[in-house]
């Protein structure tokens, strides 16, 4: 911009200079001509006077260098010429100034023309004398070009100086014009007050800046929201470029793949070398979607790899890694559970079938029928208990959402259960006692009964002859604590964590002998989970077992799955 302004100013200055110069020369020339004419005319008057008085001798005695004097007779014959030989000169009657002098009333004529004789531009002034002859004076005048040529040196010097001056001035002015524009504060366009002409532009810039800032902040906000969601996702998400290089990876994926946050840009295969993962990636980059169950670092993940394919060309891939370890485990547990159920049911069924077959074949003598029938009854009871426990567990597996929550007094439930078990305890020579205070809490009453019954039943079953079972209920500010303590056989330390597994028994034959199903504590664990309760087991083989369950009094969200 500065260059443009400089050029425009410079050329304008030079143009003005040249035009003024030409005009000045023209005016000077005009002025010079007028002065010359006036001078020449007064000279003519003087010479005419002299010729009238003295004639040719006067002319011969005159000594004027730059003026040519010609005396022409009335018929145009040249009588005298100060420059040329008069006798050799042509008739001058046709010369304009002489013609005018002869013809005009005042006897004066003048003209300006190139003299063929003198090869120059001349001003001619002629005056008619009393005798009818004409005296003429002429002098060479400077043409504009001639004047210019004679003054060429000073003109050049003046032009050069003017050019330099114009260049310096144009440079300074253009800098001065451009400087405020260069210093504009574009961050705050309205704060600039240099030029009024720039105001509409600055206002528009200000509006656009506001718009840009608003759009930028909206974009940033959206990006932050997206980043927060992606980073806090439980599932791993990886976006790959078309060569398998990581474009974006969230925190969960970093943790799953054991990668550093600076792995962005690296190839996914250099970050984790799992073969299944590699296959998923290459499938997706080849344009095929894949869904695989992959083991990474001891956990099980479902990897869904999808090609990113806006048109026909695959531009990259998106990997979604979902932790399905728990799901896999529960699937495994369910498979084992089904196998165990079949196995557990088969044993009493075989016994019942065997005894019934003997009775049917009439091989049992009259006195043995009753013990056989008792055996069948015992096995059938065991099966009923097993089936009931299985049904209870499957209900718990389905979730507690449909079960009826209500406020109940745990002490009352325990008191009733202990009473129900007095007979069973007495049959085993075990004393069962209860000590508790009223403790109301949100609960599913029949699950609470299951918990209390199973714990007390175990405490009696796995007790010693003459042993005791003591049950307490404590009402705390926010919780209710159930404690079942026995003086029984205890549980070895290494198996204390496993007794809550389905069908796990410390001593299988003893459990069967006392009518156990291996599901009691499993039901306790699931029912406690439904109530958000914490179980604490302390046991010492030979001394006894204490199981403590801490229940919260209030559960805000009661739709809880037990599995
Ligand atoms: P079961 O029907 O066999 O009693 P449970 O799930 O109730 O099954 O208990 C699992 C195992 O834990 C039992 O087989 C038993 O070996 C052990 N157990 C449970 N409660 C006690 C206890 N109070 N004292 C000693 N062992 C116990």
Boltz pocket constraint, residues with backbone or C-beta under 6 A from the ligand:
constraints:
  - pocket:
      binder: B
      contacts: [[A, 454], [A, 455], [A, 458], [A, 459], [A, 462], [A, 463], [A, 486], [A, 488], [A, 489], [A, 490], [A, 491], [A, 499], [A, 500], [A, 501], [A, 504], [A, 505], [A, 506], [A, 507], [A, 511], [A, 515], [A, 516], [A, 517], [A, 518], [A, 519], [A, 520], [A, 521], [A, 522], [A, 545]]
      max_distance: 6.0
